[in-house]
Amino acid sequence: MDISDLKKGKRGAIAKAITIVENDPIEARKLLKKIFKETGNAIIIGITGPAGAGKSSLINKTSVALKKLHTKPAVLAIDPTSHVTGGAILGDRVRMTESTDSGTYIRSVASRGATGAISRSLRNSIRVLEYAGFNPIIIESVGAGQTEIEISNIADITVVVFNPNTGDSIQTIKAGLTEIGDIYIVNKSDLDGANQLFDAVRDYIGSSTKNPIILKTSVKKNSGISEFAKTLKEMMVIKNKHKKEKDMFRLETELKDLILNNMSEKIETMLDSDKMFSKYLKKIQSKEMDPFDAADKITKSLIK
């Protein structure tokens, strides 16, 4: 693919590049080889929280506000995959039209249910957007346990969004979202119960070691959005100072991940044609041997 259009930030080229990254490992590798040196310079903002917290509308408004603050935001929305088609459910994109009109690039990315796979295609989609000149890059994820932890590993700034309607908010807060956020938002603050929720978040999380910022926003009343955008911009400057060391750690994790992946594929191919494997498999199946001893013996023979 011609990367000069990608460098200019042309939408068609970006869409094509992200599709390659998601679906075509061989072409993706060629593309990433060309652009790798010029990536790694955007601040990644992860926005997570329970489904129904109003993240899409909030991101829509916030990206418009960030644009006014002379940044160039892009959004990657991680969607739970629709199992039938294997594609992402694109409802979010429809809700985000306002920010698209203002020049923000928005793309839904299917999560495909595998945790490691999220980070692989996501990391490379981020690189495509960095190469195309976007900064910050906002990752939106539906709160689903494991995904949040992964997002907080990828993101430089993690934002957790709650709203008074998700009745189990306080439980959710206690269930481990307390460790990851740099900013906590009580969204839909025009609803009943928003003040109590804000106080609960402040009491429960405000005292944690991270000392996060806690804000109230309402998309409906358009309140708190510009304050949130300003907070993000200020935090981008602070996080930029420590970005290098965080990236060193991320690249180390990525390299290990890729090596383990390569090894796993190689070993799988070897086992398919390995006589010793089928010999020991028969022994286990006939209960002559237990699986642990068999695994040790096969592993020793492979690593000779």
C-alpha positions as a Markdown table, in Angstrom:
| # | Residue | x | y | z |
|---|---|---|---|---|
| 1 | Met | 0.0 | 0.0 | 0.0 |
| 2 | Asp | 1.1 | 3.6 | -0.7 |
| 3 | Ile | 1.9 | 5.1 | 2.6 |
| 4 | Ser | 2.2 | 8.7 | 1.5 |
| 5 | Asp | -1.6 | 9.1 | 1.6 |
| 6 | Leu | -1.5 | 7.6 | 5.1 |
| 7 | Lys | 1.2 | 10.2 | 6.2 |
| 8 | Lys | -1.1 | 13.0 | 4.9 |
| 9 | Gly | -3.9 | 11.6 | 7.1 |
| 10 | Lys | -6.3 | 10.7 | 4.3 |
| 11 | Arg | -9.3 | 8.8 | 5.6 |
| 12 | Gly | -9.4 | 6.2 | 2.9 |
| 13 | Ala | -5.8 | 5.3 | 3.5 |
| 14 | Ile | -6.2 | 5.1 | 7.2 |
| 15 | Ala | -9.3 | 2.9 | 6.9 |
| 16 | Lys | -7.4 | 0.6 | 4.5 |
| 17 | Ala | -4.3 | 0.4 | 6.8 |
| 18 | Ile | -6.3 | -0.5 | 9.9 |
| 19 | Thr | -8.2 | -3.2 | 7.9 |
| 20 | Ile | -4.9 | -4.7 | 6.9 |
| 21 | Val | -3.6 | -4.6 | 10.4 |
| 22 | Glu | -6.8 | -6.4 | 11.6 |
| 23 | Asn | -7.1 | -9.0 | 8.9 |
| 24 | Asp | -3.9 | -9.6 | 6.9 |
| 25 | Pro | -0.8 | -10.5 | 9.0 |
| 26 | Ile | 1.6 | -10.7 | 6.1 |
| 27 | Glu | 0.6 | -7.3 | 4.6 |
| 28 | Ala | 0.4 | -5.8 | 8.1 |
| 29 | Arg | 4.0 | -6.8 | 8.7 |
| 30 | Lys | 5.1 | -5.0 | 5.5 |
| 31 | Leu | 3.2 | -1.9 | 6.4 |
| 32 | Leu | 4.4 | -1.7 | 10.0 |
| 33 | Lys | 8.0 | -2.2 | 8.8 |
| 34 | Lys | 7.6 | 1.0 | 6.8 |
| 35 | Ile | 6.0 | 3.1 | 9.5 |
| 36 | Phe | 7.5 | 1.8 | 12.8 |
| 37 | Lys | 10.2 | 4.4 | 13.1 |
| 38 | Glu | 7.7 | 7.2 | 13.0 |
| 39 | Thr | 5.3 | 5.9 | 15.6 |
| 40 | Gly | 5.1 | 6.0 | 19.4 |
| 41 | Asn | 4.6 | 9.8 | 19.8 |
| 42 | Ala | 0.9 | 10.1 | 20.6 |
| 43 | Ile | -0.6 | 10.0 | 24.1 |
| 44 | Ile | -3.1 | 7.2 | 24.4 |
| 45 | Ile | -6.2 | 7.9 | 26.4 |
| 46 | Gly | -8.2 | 4.8 | 27.5 |
| 47 | Ile | -11.8 | 5.4 | 28.4 |
| 48 | Thr | -13.6 | 2.5 | 30.1 |
| 49 | Gly | -16.5 | 1.8 | 32.5 |
| 50 | Pro | -19.7 | -0.2 | 32.6 |
| 51 | Ala | -21.9 | -0.5 | 29.5 |
| 52 | Gly | -24.5 | 2.2 | 29.4 |
| 53 | Ala | -22.3 | 4.8 | 31.1 |
| 54 | Gly | -22.7 | 7.1 | 28.1 |
| 55 | Lys | -19.0 | 6.8 | 27.0 |
| 56 | Ser | -19.7 | 7.2 | 23.2 |
| 57 | Ser | -21.6 | 10.5 | 23.5 |
| 58 | Leu | -19.1 | 11.7 | 26.1 |
| 59 | Ile | -16.2 | 10.9 | 23.7 |
| 60 | Asn | -18.1 | 12.5 | 20.9 |
| 61 | Lys | -18.4 | 15.8 | 22.7 |
| 62 | Thr | -14.9 | 15.7 | 24.3 |
| 63 | Ser | -13.1 | 15.1 | 21.0 |
| 64 | Val | -14.8 | 18.2 | 19.6 |
| 65 | Ala | -13.6 | 20.1 | 22.7 |
| 66 | Leu | -10.1 | 18.7 | 22.4 |
| 67 | Lys | -10.0 | 19.8 | 18.7 |
| 68 | Lys | -10.7 | 23.4 | 19.9 |
| 69 | Leu | -7.7 | 23.0 | 22.2 |
| 70 | His | -5.5 | 22.5 | 19.1 |
| 71 | Thr | -5.1 | 18.8 | 19.4 |
| 72 | Lys | -5.9 | 16.2 | 16.7 |
| 73 | Pro | -7.8 | 13.4 | 18.4 |
| 74 | Ala | -8.7 | 10.0 | 16.9 |
| 75 | Val | -11.0 | 7.4 | 18.4 |
| 76 | Leu | -10.8 | 3.6 | 18.3 |
| 77 | Ala | -13.9 | 2.0 | 19.8 |
| 78 | Ile | -13.4 | -1.6 | 20.9 |
| 79 | Asp | -16.7 | -3.4 | 20.2 |
| 80 | Pro | -17.7 | -6.8 | 21.6 |
| 81 | Thr | -17.7 | -8.9 | 18.4 |
| 82 | Ser | -21.0 | -9.9 | 16.9 |
| 83 | His | -20.3 | -13.6 | 16.7 |
| 84 | Val | -22.4 | -14.2 | 13.7 |
| 85 | Thr | -20.5 | -12.1 | 11.3 |
| 86 | Gly | -17.2 | -11.6 | 13.1 |
| 87 | Gly | -17.5 | -7.9 | 12.5 |
| 88 | Ala | -17.9 | -5.1 | 15.1 |
| 89 | Ile | -21.2 | -3.7 | 16.1 |
| 90 | Leu | -21.1 | -0.2 | 14.7 |
| 91 | Gly | -23.7 | 1.6 | 16.7 |
| 92 | Asp | -21.1 | 3.7 | 18.4 |
| 93 | Arg | -20.0 | 5.2 | 15.2 |
| 94 | Val | -23.5 | 6.4 | 14.5 |
| 95 | Arg | -23.7 | 8.1 | 17.9 |
| 96 | Met | -20.4 | 9.8 | 17.2 |
| 97 | Thr | -21.3 | 11.7 | 14.0 |
| 98 | Glu | -20.7 | 15.2 | 15.5 |
| 99 | Ser | -17.0 | 14.5 | 16.2 |
| 100 | Thr | -16.5 | 12.9 | 12.8 |
| 101 | Asp | -17.8 | 16.0 | 11.1 |
| 102 | Ser | -15.3 | 18.0 | 13.0 |
| 103 | Gly | -12.4 | 16.0 | 11.6 |
| 104 | Thr | -11.9 | 13.4 | 14.3 |
| 105 | Tyr | -11.2 | 9.9 | 12.9 |
| 106 | Ile | -13.4 | 7.3 | 14.5 |
| 107 | Arg | -13.1 | 3.5 | 13.9 |
| 108 | Ser | -14.8 | 0.5 | 15.6 |
| 109 | Val | -12.4 | -2.4 | 16.2 |
| 110 | Ala | -13.7 | -5.9 | 16.9 |
| 111 | Ser | -12.4 | -7.4 | 20.0 |
| 112 | Arg | -12.8 | -11.0 | 18.8 |
| 113 | Gly | -13.1 | -12.2 | 22.4 |
| 114 | Ala | -9.3 | -12.9 | 22.8 |
| 115 | Thr | -7.5 | -10.7 | 25.3 |
| 116 | Gly | -4.0 | -11.0 | 23.8 |
| 117 | Ala | -5.4 | -10.4 | 20.3 |
| 118 | Ile | -6.9 | -7.2 | 21.4 |
| 119 | Ser | -3.6 | -5.7 | 22.3 |
| 120 | Arg | -1.9 | -7.0 | 19.1 |
| 121 | Ser | -4.2 | -5.4 | 16.5 |
| 122 | Leu | -4.9 | -2.5 | 18.8 |
| 123 | Arg | -1.2 | -1.7 | 19.2 |
| 124 | Asn | -0.8 | -1.7 | 15.5 |
| 125 | Ser | -4.0 | 0.3 | 14.7 |
| 126 | Ile | -2.6 | 2.9 | 17.2 |
| 127 | Arg | 0.6 | 3.0 | 15.2 |
| 128 | Val | -1.3 | 3.6 | 12.0 |
| 129 | Leu | -3.1 | 6.6 | 13.6 |
| 130 | Glu | 0.2 | 8.0 | 15.0 |
| 131 | Tyr | 1.8 | 7.8 | 11.6 |
| 132 | Ala | -1.2 | 9.7 | 10.2 |
| 133 | Gly | -0.5 | 12.5 | 12.7 |
| 134 | Phe | -3.2 | 12.0 | 15.3 |
| 135 | Asn | -2.6 | 12.9 | 19.0 |
| 136 | Pro | -4.2 | 12.0 | 21.4 |
| 137 | Ile | -5.6 | 8.6 | 20.4 |
| 138 | Ile | -8.7 | 7.7 | 22.5 |
| 139 | Ile | -9.5 | 4.0 | 23.0 |
| 140 | Glu | -13.0 | 3.3 | 24.1 |
| 141 | Ser | -13.8 | -0.1 | 25.7 |
| 142 | Val | -16.9 | -1.6 | 27.1 |
| 143 | Gly | -16.2 | -2.5 | 30.7 |
| 144 | Ala | -15.6 | -6.2 | 30.7 |
| 145 | Gly | -13.1 | -7.1 | 33.4 |
| 146 | Gln | -10.1 | -8.2 | 31.6 |
| 147 | Thr | -10.3 | -5.6 | 28.8 |
| 148 | Glu | -10.0 | -2.8 | 31.3 |
| 149 | Ile | -6.7 | -4.1 | 32.7 |
| 150 | Glu | -5.4 | -4.5 | 29.2 |
| 151 | Ile | -6.5 | -1.0 | 28.2 |
| 152 | Ser | -4.7 | 0.4 | 31.3 |
| 153 | Asn | -1.6 | -1.3 | 30.1 |
| 154 | Ile | -1.8 | 0.3 | 26.6 |
| 155 | Ala | -3.1 | 3.7 | 27.7 |
| 156 | Asp | -1.0 | 6.6 | 29.1 |
| 157 | Ile | -4.1 | 8.1 | 30.7 |
| 158 | Thr | -7.0 | 5.9 | 31.9 |
| 159 | Val | -10.4 | 7.4 | 32.4 |
| 160 | Val | -13.2 | 5.5 | 34.2 |
| 161 | Val | -16.8 | 6.6 | 33.5 |
| 162 | Phe | -19.7 | 5.9 | 35.8 |
| 163 | Asn | -23.3 | 7.1 | 35.7 |
| 164 | Pro | -26.1 | 7.1 | 38.4 |
| 165 | Asn | -28.2 | 4.6 | 36.4 |
| 166 | Thr | -25.8 | 1.7 | 36.5 |
| 167 | Gly | -27.3 | 0.6 | 39.9 |
| 168 | Asp | -24.2 | -1.4 | 40.8 |
| 169 | Ser | -21.8 | 1.6 | 40.4 |
| 170 | Ile | -20.5 | 1.4 | 43.9 |
| 171 | Gln | -20.0 | -2.4 | 43.5 |
| 172 | Thr | -18.2 | -1.8 | 40.2 |
| 173 | Ile | -16.1 | 0.9 | 41.8 |
| 174 | Lys | -15.1 | -1.6 | 44.5 |
| 175 | Ala | -14.6 | -4.4 | 42.0 |
| 176 | Gly | -11.1 | -3.3 | 41.0 |
| 177 | Leu | -11.6 | -0.2 | 38.9 |
| 178 | Thr | -10.1 | 1.7 | 41.8 |
| 179 | Glu | -6.5 | 0.9 | 40.8 |
| 180 | Ile | -6.5 | 1.9 | 37.2 |
| 181 | Gly | -8.0 | 5.4 | 36.7 |
| 182 | Asp | -6.1 | 8.7 | 36.4 |
| 183 | Ile | -9.5 | 10.4 | 36.0 |
| 184 | Tyr | -12.9 | 9.3 | 37.2 |
| 185 | Ile | -16.0 | 10.8 | 35.7 |
| 186 | Val | -19.6 | 10.7 | 36.9 |
| 187 | Asn | -21.4 | 11.2 | 33.6 |
| 188 | Lys | -25.1 | 11.9 | 33.1 |
| 189 | Ser | -24.7 | 14.3 | 36.1 |
| 190 | Asp | -28.1 | 15.8 | 35.3 |
| 191 | Leu | -29.7 | 12.5 | 36.6 |
| 192 | Asp | -30.9 | 11.9 | 40.2 |
| 193 | Gly | -28.3 | 10.3 | 42.4 |
| 194 | Ala | -25.4 | 11.9 | 40.6 |
| 195 | Asn | -24.3 | 13.9 | 43.6 |
| 196 | Gln | -24.4 | 10.8 | 45.9 |
| 197 | Leu | -22.4 | 8.8 | 43.3 |
| 198 | Phe | -19.8 | 11.6 | 43.0 |
| 199 | Asp | -19.4 | 11.7 | 46.8 |
| 200 | Ala | -19.1 | 7.9 | 46.9 |
| 201 | Val | -16.5 | 7.9 | 44.2 |
| 202 | Arg | -14.6 | 10.7 | 45.9 |
| 203 | Asp | -14.7 | 9.0 | 49.3 |
| 204 | Tyr | -13.8 | 5.6 | 48.0 |
| 205 | Ile | -11.2 | 6.5 | 45.3 |
| 206 | Gly | -10.0 | 10.0 | 46.2 |
| 207 | Ser | -7.9 | 8.6 | 49.0 |
| 208 | Ser | -6.1 | 6.0 | 46.8 |
| 209 | Thr | -2.4 | 6.3 | 46.1 |
| 210 | Lys | -2.9 | 7.4 | 42.6 |
| 211 | Asn | -4.7 | 10.5 | 43.8 |
| 212 | Pro | -7.0 | 10.7 | 40.7 |
| 213 | Ile | -9.0 | 13.6 | 39.4 |
| 214 | Ile | -12.8 | 13.2 | 39.8 |
| 215 | Leu | -15.2 | 15.2 | 37.6 |
| 216 | Lys | -18.9 | 15.5 | 36.8 |
| 217 | Thr | -20.1 | 15.7 | 33.2 |
| 218 | Ser | -23.4 | 15.9 | 31.4 |
| 219 | Val | -23.6 | 15.5 | 27.6 |
| 220 | Lys | -27.3 | 16.4 | 27.7 |
| 221 | Lys | -26.6 | 19.8 | 29.5 |
| 222 | Asn | -23.2 | 20.1 | 27.9 |
| 223 | Ser | -21.6 | 20.7 | 31.3 |
| 224 | Gly | -18.2 | 19.7 | 32.5 |
| 225 | Ile | -17.1 | 18.7 | 29.0 |
| 226 | Ser | -14.7 | 21.5 | 28.3 |
| 227 | Glu | -13.2 | 21.1 | 31.9 |
| 228 | Phe | -12.7 | 17.4 | 31.1 |
| 229 | Ala | -11.0 | 18.2 | 27.8 |
| 230 | Lys | -8.7 | 20.8 | 29.5 |
| 231 | Thr | -7.8 | 18.3 | 32.2 |
| 232 | Leu | -6.9 | 15.8 | 29.5 |
| 233 | Lys | -4.8 | 18.3 | 27.7 |
| 234 | Glu | -2.9 | 19.2 | 30.9 |
| 235 | Met | -2.4 | 15.6 | 31.7 |
| 236 | Met | -1.1 | 14.9 | 28.2 |
| 237 | Val | 1.8 | 17.3 | 28.9 |
| 238 | Ile | 2.6 | 15.7 | 32.2 |
| 239 | Lys | 2.4 | 12.1 | 30.9 |
| 240 | Asn | 4.6 | 13.1 | 28.0 |
| 241 | Lys | 7.5 | 13.5 | 30.4 |
| 242 | His | 7.3 | 9.9 | 31.5 |
| 243 | Lys | 6.2 | 8.4 | 28.2 |
| 244 | Lys | 9.6 | 7.1 | 27.2 |
| 245 | Glu | 10.1 | 4.8 | 30.2 |
| 246 | Lys | 6.5 | 3.5 | 29.9 |
| 247 | Asp | 7.1 | 2.8 | 26.2 |
| 248 | Met | 10.3 | 0.9 | 26.9 |
| 249 | Phe | 8.3 | -1.4 | 29.2 |
| 250 | Arg | 5.6 | -1.8 | 26.6 |
| 251 | Leu | 8.0 | -2.6 | 23.8 |
| 252 | Glu | 9.6 | -5.2 | 26.1 |
| 253 | Thr | 6.2 | -6.8 | 26.7 |
| 254 | Glu | 5.4 | -6.7 | 23.0 |
| 255 | Leu | 8.6 | -8.3 | 22.0 |
| 256 | Lys | 8.1 | -11.1 | 24.5 |
| 257 | Asp | 4.5 | -11.5 | 23.4 |
| 258 | Leu | 5.6 | -11.8 | 19.7 |
| 259 | Ile | 8.4 | -14.3 | 20.5 |
| 260 | Leu | 6.0 | -16.5 | 22.6 |
| 261 | Asn | 3.5 | -16.3 | 19.8 |
| 262 | Asn | 6.0 | -17.4 | 17.2 |
| 263 | Met | 7.2 | -20.3 | 19.5 |
| 264 | Ser | 3.7 | -21.4 | 20.1 |
| 265 | Glu | 2.9 | -21.6 | 16.4 |
| 266 | Lys | 6.2 | -23.4 | 15.7 |
| 267 | Ile | 5.6 | -26.0 | 18.4 |
| 268 | Glu | 2.1 | -26.6 | 17.3 |
| 269 | Thr | 3.4 | -27.4 | 13.8 |
| 270 | Met | 6.1 | -29.7 | 15.2 |
| 271 | Leu | 3.6 | -31.6 | 17.4 |
| 272 | Asp | 1.4 | -32.3 | 14.5 |
| 273 | Ser | 4.1 | -34.3 | 12.8 |
| 274 | Asp | 5.9 | -35.5 | 16.0 |
| 275 | Lys | 6.0 | -39.3 | 16.4 |
| 276 | Met | 6.9 | -39.0 | 20.1 |
| 277 | Phe | 3.8 | -36.9 | 20.6 |
| 278 | Ser | 1.5 | -39.5 | 19.2 |
| 279 | Lys | 3.3 | -42.3 | 21.1 |
| 280 | Tyr | 2.8 | -40.6 | 24.5 |
| 281 | Leu | -0.7 | -39.5 | 23.6 |
| 282 | Lys | -1.7 | -43.2 | 23.2 |
| 283 | Lys | -0.1 | -43.9 | 26.6 |
| 284 | Ile | -2.2 | -41.3 | 28.2 |
| 285 | Gln | -5.3 | -42.3 | 26.4 |
| 286 | Ser | -4.8 | -45.9 | 27.6 |
| 287 | Lys | -4.0 | -44.7 | 31.2 |
| 288 | Glu | -0.5 | -46.1 | 31.1 |
| 289 | Met | 0.9 | -42.8 | 31.9 |
| 290 | Asp | -0.3 | -39.5 | 33.4 |
| 291 | Pro | -0.4 | -36.3 | 31.2 |
| 292 | Phe | 2.2 | -34.4 | 33.3 |
| 293 | Asp | 5.0 | -36.9 | 32.9 |
| 294 | Ala | 4.2 | -37.2 | 29.2 |
| 295 | Ala | 4.3 | -33.4 | 28.7 |
| 296 | Asp | 7.7 | -33.2 | 30.5 |
| 297 | Lys | 9.1 | -36.0 | 28.3 |
| 298 | Ile | 7.8 | -34.4 | 25.0 |
| 299 | Thr | 9.0 | -31.0 | 26.0 |
| 300 | Lys | 12.5 | -32.3 | 26.7 |
| 301 | Ser | 12.6 | -34.0 | 23.3 |
| 302 | Leu | 11.5 | -30.7 | 21.6 |
| 303 | Ile | 14.0 | -28.5 | 23.3 |
| 304 | Lys | 17.0 | -30.7 | 22.7 |
